[in-house]
Amino acid sequence: MYRENPLTQVSKQKGLTGHSYPMHGEKEETKIMKIVINTPVGNVGRVVTDQLLQAKEEVVIISRHPEKVADLVTRGASLVEGSIDDPLVLDRALNDADALYWANPATLRPDYDDWSAQTAQTAAEAVKRHKVKRVVVISSWGAQHGPGAGPVGVLLAIETAFKAAAPEVTILRSALFMEDFVSVPTVWNQIGMIATKGMIFGPFHPAKKIPMVATRDVGAKAVEVLLDTRWSGFRVIGVHGPEDLDLSSAARSMSEGIERPVKYVQVPLDQVKQSMLEAGMPGSFVEYIMDMYAEQTAGRADPAEPRSAETTTPTSLFTFSREVIKPAVEAALMRMNEVV
């Protein structure tokens, strides 16, 4: 089945960077693609699933929890129920598939590295068996260094597994998620501190510049890559947000967006560790995360991919702060007032 290339609408309407596509109204017929999503409820995966459904692609989602994806099934996604580390589940999902979107799920398990690498290898073998032509993998800044950087360290093994599995593989190495300030359980998630003290804390020097990206932009870039039929081979692309920001500038952007004072305060790594332990995080997990922060603060996990028009995405931290962080801060203040 064929229809007008969805990039005619999606790319132009979303303002994506990196490629030029036909203007709205111009015809470019393309084959409907069967695309498998392994993390349809993830921060990025839900964006990808949503946009592919809007584009009228044939979307297959894998999930162990049907209730969490019921809305996506109602909109037309096909559900393969089960775990992404199960070869039989992967076989059902990838049968006759054109492409696979793969993101390594964040999960608190003691064997996270081994499980992540083995699961990716299992999926890569399924990709080979079913002759899936295209794979898009979500990775992270600093993944090029491999083991020793906490949860980022395993991503190189995942990239390598898929590199050998399909003729067309793109690795998207994303910057620091802006969502880390709000919804992702990391040291950056400090909505309460922003609301009560007007501060954000972190282990980086205030002048260190870091690329920051909204997950909606990462998802949009993944959709762009999945649907662009003009590339082939293996490539690694950074997804860097609109600009690199030092933490002092990031705090100013956040302050302007939420219309409340915010400043950045650097804290030693051992204090970061203690705060995570006091928050109830398992000790083994804290040590794992500290490995990542140690690499990042030392500059050994900086992005390998230079910033370019292709790696630059539109959502600024100011916009994200106004649209996402401000409502979260206001909700936190309301809850605090209710307790009082």
C-alpha positions as CSV (number, residue, x, y, z in Angstrom):
1,M,0.0,0.0,0.0
2,Y,1.2,3.5,-0.8
3,R,0.4,7.0,0.2
4,E,1.8,10.5,0.2
5,N,5.1,10.7,2.1
6,P,4.3,11.6,5.7
7,L,7.4,13.7,5.9
8,T,5.7,16.2,3.5
9,Q,3.5,17.1,6.5
10,V,5.4,15.9,9.6
11,S,8.8,17.5,8.9
12,K,7.6,20.8,7.7
13,Q,4.9,21.2,10.3
14,K,7.2,20.2,13.1
15,G,10.0,22.3,11.8
16,L,12.6,19.5,12.0
17,T,16.2,20.2,11.0
18,G,18.7,18.3,8.9
19,H,16.8,17.6,5.6
20,S,14.6,19.3,3.1
21,Y,11.4,17.7,2.1
22,P,8.6,18.6,-0.3
23,M,6.3,21.5,0.7
24,H,2.8,20.8,1.9
25,G,0.6,19.9,-1.1
26,E,3.4,18.4,-3.2
27,K,3.0,14.7,-3.9
28,E,5.6,12.1,-3.1
29,E,4.2,8.6,-2.8
30,T,5.9,6.2,-0.5
31,K,5.2,2.7,0.8
32,I,3.5,2.4,4.1
33,M,6.2,1.1,6.6
34,K,5.7,-1.5,9.3
35,I,7.6,-0.1,12.2
36,V,8.2,-1.8,15.6
37,I,8.5,0.2,18.8
38,N,10.1,-1.5,21.8
39,T,9.3,1.2,24.4
40,P,6.0,2.8,23.4
41,V,5.4,4.4,26.8
42,G,8.9,5.8,27.2
43,N,9.6,9.6,27.2
44,V,10.8,9.3,23.6
45,G,9.0,6.2,22.5
46,R,5.6,7.6,23.1
47,V,6.4,10.6,21.0
48,V,7.7,8.3,18.2
49,T,4.6,6.1,18.4
50,D,2.2,9.1,18.4
51,Q,3.9,10.7,15.4
52,L,4.0,7.5,13.4
53,L,0.3,6.9,14.0
54,Q,-0.4,10.4,12.9
55,A,1.6,9.6,9.7
56,K,-0.6,6.6,9.1
57,E,2.3,4.1,9.3
58,E,1.7,0.5,10.4
59,V,2.9,0.6,14.0
60,V,3.6,-2.4,16.1
61,I,4.3,-1.9,19.8
62,I,5.8,-4.3,22.4
63,S,4.5,-4.0,26.0
64,R,4.1,-6.2,29.0
65,H,1.3,-3.9,30.3
66,P,-1.7,-3.7,27.8
67,E,-3.4,-1.1,30.1
68,K,-0.5,1.3,29.6
69,V,-0.8,1.3,25.8
70,A,-4.6,1.0,25.4
71,D,-4.9,4.5,24.0
72,L,-2.3,3.7,21.3
73,V,-4.1,0.4,20.4
74,T,-7.3,2.4,20.1
75,R,-5.6,4.7,17.7
76,G,-4.4,1.9,15.5
77,A,-1.2,0.4,16.9
78,S,-0.9,-3.4,16.9
79,L,0.1,-4.7,20.3
80,V,2.5,-7.7,20.8
81,E,2.2,-8.4,24.5
82,G,5.3,-9.6,26.3
83,S,8.9,-8.7,27.2
84,I,11.5,-7.3,24.8
85,D,14.0,-9.8,26.0
86,D,11.8,-12.7,24.8
87,P,12.9,-14.0,21.4
88,L,9.4,-15.3,20.7
89,V,7.9,-11.9,21.4
90,L,10.5,-10.3,19.2
91,D,9.8,-12.8,16.4
92,R,6.1,-12.0,16.5
93,A,6.7,-8.3,16.4
94,L,9.4,-8.2,13.7
95,N,7.7,-10.5,11.3
96,D,7.6,-8.7,7.9
97,A,8.7,-5.4,9.7
98,D,10.5,-2.7,7.7
99,A,12.1,-1.0,10.7
100,L,12.7,-1.2,14.4
101,Y,12.9,1.7,16.9
102,W,15.0,0.6,19.9
103,A,15.6,2.4,23.2
104,N,17.2,0.8,26.2
105,P,14.6,1.0,29.0
106,A,15.6,2.4,32.3
107,T,15.1,-0.2,35.0
108,L,16.4,-0.8,38.5
109,R,17.9,-4.2,38.3
110,P,21.3,-5.4,39.6
111,D,22.3,-7.0,36.3
112,Y,21.3,-3.9,34.3
113,D,24.5,-3.9,32.1
114,D,24.4,-7.6,31.3
115,W,20.6,-7.6,30.7
116,S,20.7,-4.5,28.5
117,A,23.5,-5.9,26.3
118,Q,22.0,-9.4,26.1
119,T,18.5,-8.0,25.3
120,A,19.9,-5.9,22.5
121,Q,21.9,-8.8,21.1
122,T,18.7,-10.9,21.2
123,A,16.8,-8.2,19.4
124,A,19.7,-7.8,16.8
125,E,19.6,-11.5,16.1
126,A,15.8,-11.3,15.5
127,V,16.4,-8.3,13.2
128,K,18.7,-10.5,11.2
129,R,16.4,-13.5,11.1
130,H,13.5,-11.4,9.8
131,K,15.7,-9.3,7.4
132,V,14.5,-6.0,8.9
133,K,16.2,-3.4,6.8
134,R,16.3,-0.4,9.1
135,V,17.0,0.2,12.8
136,V,17.1,3.5,14.8
137,V,18.6,3.3,18.2
138,I,18.4,5.9,20.9
139,S,21.7,6.3,22.7
140,S,23.3,9.0,24.7
141,W,26.1,11.6,24.8
142,G,29.3,9.9,26.0
143,A,28.3,6.4,24.8
144,Q,31.4,6.3,22.7
145,H,33.5,5.5,25.8
146,G,31.9,2.2,26.6
147,P,31.9,0.6,30.1
148,G,32.7,2.6,33.2
149,A,30.2,5.3,32.9
150,G,27.2,3.9,34.7
151,P,24.1,3.4,32.6
152,V,25.6,5.2,29.7
153,G,28.5,2.7,29.6
154,V,26.4,-0.2,28.3
155,L,25.1,1.8,25.3
156,L,28.1,1.2,23.1
157,A,27.5,-2.6,23.3
158,I,23.9,-1.9,22.2
159,E,25.0,0.3,19.3
160,T,27.5,-2.4,18.2
161,A,24.9,-5.2,18.4
162,F,22.6,-3.4,16.0
163,K,25.4,-2.1,13.8
164,A,25.9,-5.7,12.6
165,A,22.3,-6.6,12.3
166,A,20.8,-4.5,9.5
167,P,21.9,-2.7,6.4
168,E,20.6,0.7,7.6
169,V,21.3,1.7,11.2
170,T,21.2,5.1,12.7
171,I,22.4,5.8,16.3
172,L,20.9,8.9,17.8
173,R,23.1,10.0,20.7
174,S,20.9,12.5,22.6
175,A,22.1,15.2,25.0
176,L,21.0,15.6,28.6
177,F,17.2,15.3,28.7
178,M,15.4,18.5,29.8
179,E,12.9,16.1,31.4
180,D,15.6,15.2,33.9
181,F,14.6,18.4,35.7
182,V,11.0,17.2,36.1
183,S,10.0,13.6,35.5
184,V,13.1,11.4,35.2
185,P,14.4,10.1,38.6
186,T,17.9,11.6,38.5
187,V,19.9,14.0,40.6
188,W,18.5,16.8,38.4
189,N,14.9,16.2,39.3
190,Q,14.6,19.0,41.8
191,I,11.1,20.4,41.4
192,G,10.7,20.7,45.2
193,M,13.9,22.6,45.6
194,I,13.1,24.9,42.7
195,A,9.7,25.6,44.3
196,T,10.9,26.2,47.9
197,K,14.4,27.5,47.5
198,G,14.7,28.7,43.9
199,M,17.8,26.5,43.4
200,I,19.0,23.6,41.3
201,F,22.0,21.5,42.4
202,G,24.4,19.4,40.4
203,P,28.0,18.1,40.3
204,F,29.1,20.1,37.3
205,H,31.2,23.3,37.4
206,P,28.8,26.3,36.8
207,A,30.7,27.3,33.6
208,K,30.7,23.8,32.1
209,K,28.6,23.8,28.9
210,I,26.2,20.9,28.4
211,P,23.9,20.2,25.5
212,M,20.3,19.8,26.6
213,V,17.4,18.5,24.6
214,A,13.6,18.0,25.0
215,T,12.6,14.4,24.6
216,R,9.9,15.5,22.1
217,D,12.7,16.7,19.8
218,V,14.5,13.4,20.2
219,G,11.3,11.6,19.2
220,A,10.7,13.9,16.3
221,K,14.3,13.3,15.1
222,A,13.8,9.5,15.4
223,V,10.6,9.8,13.3
224,E,12.4,11.9,10.7
225,V,15.2,9.3,10.4
226,L,12.8,6.3,10.3
227,L,10.8,7.8,7.5
228,D,13.6,9.3,5.4
229,T,14.2,6.7,2.7
230,R,17.3,8.5,1.3
231,W,20.0,7.3,3.7
232,S,21.7,3.9,4.0
233,G,24.6,2.3,5.9
234,F,25.6,3.0,9.4
235,R,25.8,6.4,11.0
236,V,25.8,8.2,14.4
237,I,24.0,11.5,14.8
238,G,23.9,13.7,17.8
239,V,20.7,15.2,19.1
240,H,21.9,18.3,20.9
241,G,19.0,20.7,21.5
242,P,19.2,24.3,20.4
243,E,22.4,25.3,22.2
244,D,25.0,24.1,24.7
245,L,24.3,25.8,28.1
246,D,26.5,26.2,31.2
247,L,24.5,25.5,34.3
248,S,24.4,29.2,35.4
249,S,22.8,30.1,32.0
250,A,20.5,27.2,32.3
251,A,19.3,28.4,35.7
252,R,18.6,31.9,34.2
253,S,16.7,30.4,31.3
254,M,14.6,28.3,33.7
255,S,14.0,31.4,35.9
256,E,12.7,33.4,32.9
257,G,10.5,30.5,31.9
258,I,8.9,29.9,35.3
259,E,8.9,33.5,36.3
260,R,10.6,32.8,39.6
261,P,14.2,33.2,40.7
262,V,16.4,30.1,40.1
263,K,20.1,29.7,40.6
264,Y,22.5,26.9,40.1
265,V,24.6,25.6,43.0
266,Q,27.5,23.1,42.4
267,V,27.8,20.4,45.0
268,P,30.6,17.8,45.5
269,L,30.1,14.3,44.2
270,D,30.0,12.8,47.7
271,Q,27.2,15.1,48.6
272,V,25.3,14.1,45.5
273,K,25.8,10.5,46.5
274,Q,24.6,11.1,50.0
275,S,21.5,12.9,48.8
276,M,20.5,10.0,46.6
277,L,21.0,7.5,49.5
278,E,18.9,9.7,51.8
279,A,16.2,9.7,49.1
280,G,16.0,6.0,49.5
281,M,17.8,4.9,46.3
282,P,19.5,1.4,46.5
283,G,23.2,1.7,47.3
284,S,24.3,-0.4,44.3
285,F,22.2,1.8,42.0
286,V,23.7,5.0,43.6
287,E,27.2,3.7,43.0
288,Y,26.3,2.9,39.4
289,I,24.9,6.5,38.8
290,M,28.0,8.0,40.5
291,D,30.2,6.3,38.0
292,M,28.3,8.2,35.3
293,Y,28.5,11.5,37.1
294,A,32.2,11.1,37.7
295,E,32.9,10.5,34.0
296,Q,30.7,13.5,33.0
297,T,32.2,16.0,35.5
298,A,35.7,15.0,34.4
299,G,34.8,15.7,30.8
300,R,35.4,12.1,29.7
301,A,31.8,11.7,28.5
302,D,31.4,14.8,26.4
303,P,29.6,14.3,23.1
304,A,31.8,13.0,20.3
305,E,29.5,14.4,17.6
306,P,30.1,18.0,16.7
307,R,27.1,20.4,16.8
308,S,25.7,21.0,13.3
309,A,22.4,22.0,11.7
310,E,21.5,18.3,11.7
311,T,22.1,17.8,15.4
312,T,20.4,21.0,16.5
313,T,16.8,20.8,17.6
314,P,14.2,23.6,18.2
315,T,12.9,23.4,21.8
316,S,14.8,25.8,24.1
317,L,15.1,25.4,27.8
318,F,13.2,28.6,28.2
319,T,10.3,27.2,26.3
320,F,10.5,23.9,28.1
321,S,10.6,25.7,31.4
322,R,7.5,27.7,30.6
323,E,5.5,24.8,29.2
324,V,6.6,21.9,31.6
325,I,8.7,23.0,34.6
326,K,6.5,26.0,35.5
327,P,3.3,23.9,35.9
328,A,5.3,21.2,37.8
329,V,6.6,23.9,40.2
330,E,3.1,25.4,40.6
331,A,1.6,21.9,41.4
332,A,4.4,21.3,43.9
333,L,3.7,24.6,45.7
334,M,-0.1,23.8,45.7
335,R,0.6,20.4,47.4
336,M,2.8,22.0,50.0
337,N,0.2,24.6,50.8
338,E,-2.4,21.9,51.2
339,V,-0.2,20.1,53.7
340,V,0.2,23.3,55.7
